[in-house]
Amino acid sequence: MVQRGSVGNEQHGSYRRLSGRHIRAERHDIKGGTDGNDGQVRAHDGHESAVLTDIRACDATISFSDIGGHWASDDIIFVASVGWIRGYDDATFRPDQSITRAEFMTMVNRMLERVPESIEDILVEAMKEWTDNMNPDAWYYLAVQEATNTHAAEFKEGNPVPGVRFDYERWLEMMENPNWLMLERSWMDQYGEGEESGGDNGGSDEE
């Protein structure tokens, strides 16, 4: 059983959290590729580093019918090959279409290897729910609940998510949601980026 969570510096599966500190992932903090770090993406906060995910290609045959000649075509193919995006059922990617919140949450969940397989894998009775996400049959239901509820989880070993290199997860227990605005302010007080950060960036006290 591979257990995952957010306690101190303990190792949890393929990544670890960094001492509860808020990590600002600037361009120079993110490292990827296959040269020197085995295709892993790492982030650091100046004191500690963590492996965020493995970016080795899972499917080199990915293609979409509407990205030929597009300025982002190479990047689209790359993120599709590692399983972060899947496109639409009609084999299109729609590169100039605005991304929805549900699509963004789905993509980030897959990047962070946080994907429950079914409603039986989440703690329905204890989790936070949303009036516009009450249909368990909606394609985005699990992705939204995953992204908006703080919880400990474990991998369902031997039950892989299609198109990526990790297994589905099962929630173990709910955890208190962090106050992200306060964490941001604390990080700024300690490390300070002042004018570079653009202030609070419109943040709120809620997730």
LOLO-204212 format. One record per residue: residue number from 1; x, y, z of N, C-alpha, C in turn. Coordinates in Angstrom, 1 decimal. Layout:
REM LOLO-204212
nr	neast	nnorth	nup	caeast	canorth	caup	ceast	cnorth	cup
NUM	X	Y	Z	X	Y	Z	X	Y	Z
...
This chain:
REM LOLO-204212
nr	neast	nnorth	nup	caeast	canorth	caup	ceast	cnorth	cup
1	0.8	-1.2	0.0	0.0	0.0	0.0	0.9	1.2	0.0
2	0.7	2.1	-1.0	1.4	3.4	-1.0	0.5	4.5	-0.5
3	0.9	5.1	0.6	0.0	6.1	1.2	0.5	7.5	0.9
4	-0.4	8.4	0.7	-0.1	9.8	0.3	-0.8	10.7	1.3
5	-0.2	11.9	1.4	-0.8	12.9	2.3	-0.1	14.2	2.3
6	-0.1	14.9	3.4	0.5	16.2	3.4	1.1	16.5	4.8
7	1.8	15.5	5.4	2.3	15.6	6.7	3.8	15.8	6.7
8	4.2	17.0	7.1	5.7	17.3	7.2	6.5	17.0	6.0
9	7.6	16.3	6.2	8.5	16.0	5.1	8.4	14.5	4.7
10	7.4	13.8	5.2	7.3	12.3	5.0	7.2	12.1	3.5
11	7.7	11.0	3.1	7.6	10.5	1.7	6.2	9.9	1.5
12	5.6	10.3	0.4	4.2	9.7	0.1	4.2	9.4	-1.4
13	4.4	8.1	-1.7	4.3	7.7	-3.1	5.4	8.4	-3.9
14	5.0	9.1	-5.0	6.0	9.6	-5.9	6.4	11.1	-5.6
15	5.9	11.6	-4.5	6.3	13.0	-4.2	6.2	13.2	-2.7
16	6.7	14.4	-2.3	6.6	14.7	-0.9	6.2	16.2	-0.7
17	5.5	16.6	0.3	5.2	18.0	0.6	6.4	18.6	1.2
18	6.5	19.9	1.2	7.7	20.6	1.7	7.3	21.4	3.0
19	7.4	20.7	4.1	7.3	21.4	5.4	6.1	22.2	5.6
20	5.1	22.1	4.9	3.9	22.9	5.0	4.1	24.3	4.5
21	5.2	24.6	3.9	5.4	26.0	3.4	4.8	26.1	2.0
22	4.3	27.3	1.7	3.8	27.6	0.4	5.0	27.7	-0.6
23	4.9	27.0	-1.7	6.0	27.0	-2.7	5.6	27.8	-3.9
24	6.3	28.8	-4.2	6.1	29.6	-5.4	6.9	29.0	-6.5
25	6.3	28.4	-7.5	7.1	27.7	-8.5	7.3	28.6	-9.7
26	8.4	29.3	-9.6	8.8	30.2	-10.7	9.5	29.4	-11.8
27	9.8	30.0	-12.9	10.4	29.3	-14.1	11.7	28.6	-13.6
28	12.5	29.3	-12.8	13.8	28.7	-12.5	13.6	27.6	-11.4
29	12.4	27.5	-10.9	12.2	26.4	-9.8	11.7	25.1	-10.4
30	11.3	25.1	-11.7	10.7	23.9	-12.3	11.8	23.4	-13.2
31	12.1	22.1	-13.1	13.1	21.4	-13.9	12.4	20.2	-14.5
32	12.6	20.0	-15.8	12.0	18.8	-16.4	12.9	18.3	-17.5
33	12.4	17.3	-18.2	13.2	16.7	-19.3	13.9	15.4	-18.8
34	14.6	14.8	-19.8	15.2	13.5	-19.5	16.7	13.6	-19.2
35	17.3	14.8	-19.3	18.7	15.0	-19.1	19.0	15.3	-17.6
36	19.6	14.4	-16.9	20.0	14.6	-15.6	19.0	14.4	-14.5
37	17.7	14.2	-14.8	16.8	14.0	-13.7	15.7	13.0	-14.1
38	16.0	12.1	-15.0	15.2	11.0	-15.3	13.7	11.4	-15.7
39	13.6	12.6	-16.3	12.2	13.0	-16.7	11.3	13.4	-15.6
40	11.8	13.7	-14.4	11.0	14.2	-13.4	10.9	15.7	-13.3
41	9.8	16.2	-12.9	9.6	17.7	-12.7	9.8	17.9	-11.2
42	10.7	18.8	-10.8	10.9	19.1	-9.4	10.6	20.6	-9.2
43	10.3	20.9	-7.9	10.1	22.3	-7.5	10.9	22.5	-6.2
44	11.3	23.7	-6.0	12.0	24.0	-4.7	11.6	25.3	-4.2
45	11.8	25.6	-2.9	11.4	26.8	-2.3	12.7	27.5	-1.7
46	13.8	27.1	-2.2	15.1	27.7	-1.7	15.7	26.9	-0.6
47	15.0	26.0	0.0	15.5	25.2	1.1	15.4	23.7	0.9
48	14.2	23.3	0.3	14.0	21.9	0.1	13.5	21.8	-1.4
49	13.5	20.5	-1.9	13.0	20.3	-3.2	12.1	19.1	-3.1
50	11.2	19.0	-4.1	10.3	17.9	-4.2	10.1	17.5	-5.6
51	9.9	16.2	-5.8	9.5	15.7	-7.2	8.0	15.9	-7.3
52	7.6	16.6	-8.3	6.2	16.8	-8.5	5.5	15.7	-9.4
53	6.2	15.3	-10.4	5.6	14.3	-11.3	6.7	13.8	-12.3
54	6.4	12.7	-12.9	7.3	12.1	-13.9	6.8	12.5	-15.3
55	7.7	13.1	-16.1	7.2	13.6	-17.4	7.6	12.8	-18.6
56	8.1	11.5	-18.4	8.4	10.7	-19.5	7.2	10.3	-20.3
57	7.3	10.3	-21.6	6.2	10.0	-22.5	5.5	8.7	-22.2
58	4.2	8.6	-22.2	3.5	7.4	-22.1	2.9	6.9	-23.4
59	2.6	7.8	-24.3	2.0	7.5	-25.6	2.6	8.4	-26.6
60	3.5	7.8	-27.5	4.2	8.6	-28.5	3.3	8.7	-29.8
61	2.1	8.1	-29.8	1.3	8.1	-31.0	0.2	9.1	-31.0
62	0.1	9.9	-29.9	-0.9	10.9	-29.8	-1.0	11.9	-30.9
63	-2.2	12.2	-31.4	-2.3	13.2	-32.5	-3.7	13.8	-32.4
64	-3.8	15.1	-32.9	-5.1	15.7	-32.9	-5.3	16.3	-34.4
65	-6.5	16.4	-34.8	-6.8	16.7	-36.2	-6.7	18.2	-36.4
66	-6.7	19.0	-35.4	-6.8	20.5	-35.6	-5.6	21.3	-35.1
67	-4.4	20.7	-34.9	-3.3	21.5	-34.4	-2.2	21.6	-35.4
68	-2.3	21.1	-36.6	-1.3	21.2	-37.6	-1.0	22.7	-37.9
69	0.3	23.0	-37.8	0.7	24.4	-38.1	0.5	25.4	-36.9
70	-0.2	24.9	-35.9	-0.4	25.8	-34.7	0.9	26.1	-34.0
71	1.0	27.3	-33.5	2.3	27.7	-32.8	2.6	26.8	-31.6
72	1.6	26.2	-31.0	1.8	25.4	-29.7	1.7	23.9	-30.0
73	1.7	23.5	-31.3	1.5	22.1	-31.6	2.5	21.1	-30.9
74	3.8	21.5	-30.9	4.8	20.6	-30.2	4.5	20.4	-28.8
75	4.1	21.5	-28.1	3.8	21.5	-26.7	2.6	20.7	-26.4
76	1.6	20.9	-27.3	0.3	20.1	-27.1	0.6	18.6	-27.2
77	1.3	18.2	-28.2	1.7	16.8	-28.4	2.4	16.3	-27.2
78	3.3	17.1	-26.6	4.1	16.6	-25.5	3.2	16.4	-24.3
79	2.4	17.4	-23.9	1.6	17.2	-22.7	0.5	16.1	-22.9
80	0.1	15.9	-24.1	-0.8	14.8	-24.4	0.0	13.4	-24.3
81	1.2	13.4	-24.7	2.0	12.1	-24.7	2.3	11.7	-23.2
82	2.4	12.6	-22.3	2.6	12.2	-20.9	1.3	12.1	-20.1
83	0.2	12.3	-20.8	-1.1	12.0	-20.2	-1.8	13.1	-19.4
84	-1.3	14.3	-19.5	-1.9	15.4	-18.8	-3.1	15.9	-19.4
85	-3.2	15.8	-20.7	-4.4	16.2	-21.5	-4.8	15.0	-22.4
86	-6.1	15.0	-22.8	-6.5	13.9	-23.7	-7.3	14.4	-24.9
87	-7.6	15.7	-24.9	-8.4	16.2	-26.0	-9.9	15.8	-26.0
88	-10.6	16.0	-27.1	-12.0	15.7	-27.1	-12.3	14.4	-27.9
89	-13.5	13.9	-27.7	-13.8	12.6	-28.3	-13.8	12.6	-29.8
90	-13.9	13.8	-30.5	-13.8	13.8	-31.9	-12.4	13.9	-32.5
91	-11.4	13.7	-31.6	-10.0	13.7	-32.0	-9.5	15.1	-32.2
92	-10.2	16.1	-31.7	-9.7	17.5	-31.8	-9.1	17.9	-30.4
93	-8.3	19.0	-30.5	-7.8	19.6	-29.2	-8.4	21.0	-29.0
94	-8.8	21.7	-30.1	-9.4	23.0	-30.0	-8.4	24.0	-29.3
95	-7.2	24.2	-29.9	-6.2	24.9	-29.2	-6.5	26.4	-28.9
96	-7.4	27.0	-29.6	-7.7	28.4	-29.4	-9.0	28.6	-28.6
97	-9.5	27.5	-28.1	-10.7	27.6	-27.2	-10.3	27.8	-25.8
98	-11.0	28.7	-25.1	-10.7	28.9	-23.7	-10.9	27.7	-22.8
99	-10.0	27.5	-21.9	-10.1	26.3	-21.0	-11.1	26.6	-19.9
100	-11.9	25.6	-19.5	-12.9	25.8	-18.4	-12.2	25.4	-17.1
101	-12.9	25.8	-16.0	-12.3	25.5	-14.7	-12.2	24.0	-14.5
102	-13.3	23.3	-15.0	-13.3	21.8	-14.8	-12.1	21.2	-15.6
103	-11.9	21.7	-16.8	-10.8	21.1	-17.6	-9.4	21.4	-16.9
104	-9.3	22.6	-16.4	-8.0	23.0	-15.7	-7.8	22.1	-14.5
105	-8.8	21.9	-13.7	-8.7	21.0	-12.5	-8.4	19.6	-12.9
106	-9.0	19.1	-14.0	-8.7	17.8	-14.4	-7.2	17.6	-14.8
107	-6.7	18.6	-15.5	-5.3	18.6	-16.0	-4.3	18.6	-14.8
108	-4.6	19.5	-13.9	-3.7	19.6	-12.7	-3.7	18.4	-11.9
109	-4.9	17.8	-11.7	-5.0	16.6	-10.9	-4.2	15.5	-11.5
110	-4.2	15.4	-12.9	-3.4	14.3	-13.6	-1.9	14.6	-13.4
111	-1.5	15.9	-13.5	-0.1	16.3	-13.3	0.4	15.9	-11.9
112	-0.5	16.0	-10.9	-0.1	15.7	-9.5	-0.5	14.3	-9.1
113	-0.9	13.5	-10.0	-1.2	12.1	-9.8	-2.3	12.0	-8.7
114	-3.4	12.7	-8.8	-4.5	12.7	-7.9	-5.8	12.5	-8.6
115	-6.1	11.2	-8.9	-7.2	10.8	-9.7	-8.0	9.7	-9.1
116	-9.1	10.0	-8.5	-10.0	8.9	-8.0	-10.7	8.2	-9.2
117	-11.0	6.9	-9.1	-11.6	6.2	-10.2	-13.1	6.3	-10.2
118	-13.7	6.3	-9.0	-15.2	6.4	-9.0	-15.6	7.0	-7.7
119	-16.9	7.2	-7.5	-17.4	7.9	-6.3	-17.2	7.1	-5.1
120	-17.0	5.8	-5.2	-16.6	4.9	-4.1	-15.2	5.2	-3.5
121	-14.4	6.0	-4.3	-13.1	6.3	-3.8	-12.9	7.6	-3.1
122	-14.0	8.3	-3.0	-14.0	9.6	-2.2	-14.9	9.5	-1.0
123	-14.8	10.4	-0.1	-15.5	10.4	1.2	-16.7	11.3	1.0
124	-17.8	10.8	0.4	-18.9	11.7	0.1	-19.6	12.3	1.3
125	-19.7	11.6	2.4	-20.4	12.1	3.6	-19.6	13.2	4.3
126	-18.3	13.3	4.1	-17.4	14.2	4.8	-16.9	15.4	4.0
127	-17.0	15.3	2.7	-16.3	16.3	1.8	-17.2	17.5	1.6
128	-16.5	18.6	1.2	-17.2	19.8	0.8	-17.8	19.6	-0.6
129	-19.1	20.1	-0.7	-19.8	20.0	-2.0	-20.2	21.3	-2.5
130	-20.5	21.4	-3.8	-20.8	22.6	-4.5	-22.1	22.5	-5.2
131	-22.9	23.5	-5.2	-24.3	23.5	-5.8	-24.2	23.3	-7.3
132	-23.1	23.6	-7.9	-23.0	23.4	-9.4	-22.2	22.2	-9.7
133	-22.0	21.3	-8.8	-21.3	20.1	-9.0	-21.9	19.0	-8.2
134	-23.2	18.8	-8.5	-23.9	17.8	-7.7	-24.3	16.5	-8.5
135	-23.9	16.5	-9.7	-24.2	15.3	-10.5	-23.0	14.4	-10.6
136	-23.0	13.2	-9.9	-21.9	12.3	-10.0	-21.6	11.7	-11.3
137	-22.6	11.8	-12.3	-22.4	11.3	-13.6	-21.7	12.3	-14.5
138	-21.6	13.5	-14.1	-20.9	14.5	-14.9	-19.4	14.2	-15.1
139	-18.8	14.3	-16.2	-17.4	13.9	-16.5	-16.5	14.6	-15.5
140	-16.8	15.8	-15.1	-15.9	16.6	-14.2	-16.2	16.4	-12.7
141	-17.2	15.7	-12.3	-17.6	15.6	-10.9	-16.4	15.2	-10.0
142	-15.8	14.1	-10.3	-14.7	13.7	-9.5	-13.5	14.6	-9.5
143	-13.2	15.2	-10.6	-12.1	16.1	-10.8	-12.3	17.3	-9.9
144	-13.5	17.9	-9.9	-13.7	19.1	-9.0	-13.7	18.7	-7.6
145	-14.3	17.6	-7.2	-14.2	17.2	-5.8	-12.8	16.9	-5.3
146	-12.0	16.3	-6.2	-10.6	16.0	-5.9	-9.8	17.3	-5.6
147	-10.0	18.3	-6.5	-9.3	19.5	-6.5	-9.7	20.5	-5.3
148	-10.9	20.3	-4.8	-11.4	21.3	-3.8	-11.6	20.8	-2.4
149	-11.1	19.5	-2.2	-11.2	19.0	-0.8	-9.8	18.5	-0.4
150	-9.3	18.9	0.7	-8.0	18.5	1.2	-8.2	17.2	2.0
151	-7.4	16.2	1.6	-7.5	14.9	2.1	-6.2	14.1	2.0
152	-6.1	13.0	2.8	-5.1	12.1	2.6	-5.6	10.9	1.7
153	-4.7	10.3	1.0	-5.1	9.3	0.0	-4.1	8.2	-0.1
154	-4.4	7.1	-0.8	-3.5	6.1	-1.1	-3.7	5.7	-2.5
155	-2.6	5.1	-3.2	-2.8	4.6	-4.5	-3.5	3.3	-4.4
156	-4.4	3.0	-5.4	-5.0	1.7	-5.6	-4.0	0.9	-6.5
157	-3.0	0.3	-5.8	-2.0	-0.3	-6.6	-2.5	-1.4	-7.5
158	-1.9	-1.4	-8.7	-2.3	-2.4	-9.7	-3.6	-1.9	-10.5
159	-4.0	-0.7	-10.3	-5.2	-0.2	-10.9	-4.9	1.1	-11.6
160	-4.1	1.1	-12.7	-3.6	2.3	-13.3	-4.6	3.2	-14.0
161	-4.3	4.5	-14.0	-5.1	5.4	-14.8	-4.7	5.3	-16.2
162	-5.6	5.1	-17.2	-5.2	5.0	-18.6	-4.4	6.2	-19.1
163	-3.3	5.9	-19.8	-2.5	6.9	-20.4	-1.5	7.6	-19.6
164	-1.3	7.2	-18.3	-0.3	7.8	-17.5	0.4	6.7	-16.7
165	1.4	7.1	-15.9	2.3	6.1	-15.2	2.0	6.0	-13.7
166	0.7	6.2	-13.3	0.4	6.0	-11.9	-1.0	5.4	-11.8
167	-1.3	4.9	-10.5	-2.6	4.3	-10.3	-3.6	5.3	-9.8
168	-4.9	4.8	-9.9	-6.0	5.6	-9.3	-5.7	5.8	-7.8
169	-6.4	6.7	-7.2	-6.2	6.9	-5.7	-7.5	6.6	-5.0
170	-7.4	6.4	-3.7	-8.6	6.2	-2.8	-8.4	7.2	-1.6
171	-9.4	8.0	-1.3	-9.3	8.9	-0.1	-9.3	8.1	1.1
172	-8.5	8.5	2.1	-8.4	7.9	3.4	-9.1	8.7	4.5
173	-8.8	10.0	4.5	-9.5	10.8	5.5	-9.5	12.3	5.1
174	-10.4	13.0	5.5	-10.4	14.5	5.2	-9.5	15.2	6.1
175	-8.9	16.3	5.6	-8.0	17.1	6.3	-8.5	18.6	6.3
176	-8.0	19.4	7.2	-8.4	20.8	7.2	-7.9	21.5	6.0
177	-8.8	22.3	5.3	-8.4	23.0	4.2	-7.5	24.2	4.6
178	-6.3	24.4	3.9	-5.4	25.5	4.3	-6.0	26.8	3.9
179	-5.6	27.8	4.6	-6.0	29.2	4.2	-4.9	29.7	3.3
180	-5.1	29.6	2.0	-4.0	29.8	1.0	-3.6	31.3	1.0
181	-4.5	32.2	1.3	-4.1	33.6	1.3	-3.1	33.9	2.5
182	-3.4	33.3	3.6	-2.5	33.4	4.8	-1.2	32.8	4.5
183	-1.2	31.6	3.9	0.1	31.0	3.5	0.9	31.8	2.6
184	0.2	32.4	1.6	0.9	33.3	0.7	1.6	34.5	1.4
185	0.8	35.1	2.3	1.3	36.3	3.0	2.5	35.9	3.9
186	2.4	34.7	4.5	3.5	34.2	5.4	4.7	34.0	4.6
187	4.6	33.4	3.4	5.7	33.1	2.5	6.3	34.5	2.1
188	5.5	35.5	1.7	6.0	36.8	1.3	6.8	37.4	2.5
189	6.2	37.3	3.7	6.9	37.9	4.9	8.2	37.3	5.1
190	8.4	36.0	4.8	9.6	35.3	5.1	10.6	35.4	4.0
191	10.2	35.3	2.8	11.1	35.3	1.6	11.0	36.6	0.8
192	9.9	37.2	0.8	9.6	38.5	0.2	10.0	38.6	-1.3
193	9.0	38.9	-2.1	9.3	39.2	-3.5	8.6	40.5	-3.9
194	7.9	41.1	-2.9	7.3	42.5	-3.0	6.7	42.8	-4.4
195	7.4	43.7	-5.1	6.8	44.2	-6.3	6.7	43.1	-7.4
196	7.6	42.1	-7.4	7.5	41.0	-8.4	6.2	40.2	-8.3
197	5.7	40.1	-7.1	4.5	39.2	-6.9	3.2	39.8	-7.3
198	3.2	41.2	-7.4	1.9	41.8	-7.8	0.9	41.8	-6.7
199	1.4	41.8	-5.4	0.5	41.8	-4.3	-0.2	40.5	-4.1
200	-1.5	40.5	-3.7	-2.3	39.3	-3.4	-2.8	38.6	-4.6
201	-2.7	39.2	-5.8	-3.2	38.6	-7.0	-4.7	38.3	-7.0
202	-5.4	39.0	-6.2	-6.9	38.8	-6.2	-7.2	37.5	-5.4
203	-6.3	37.0	-4.6	-6.6	35.8	-3.8	-7.7	35.9	-2.9
204	-8.3	34.8	-2.4	-9.3	34.8	-1.4	-8.9	33.8	-0.3
205	-9.7	33.9	0.8	-9.5	33.0	1.9	-9.9	31.6	1.6
206	-10.7	31.4	0.5	-11.2	30.1	0.3	-10.4	29.4	-0.9
207	-10.5	28.1	-1.0	-9.9	27.4	-2.1	-10.6	27.7	-3.4
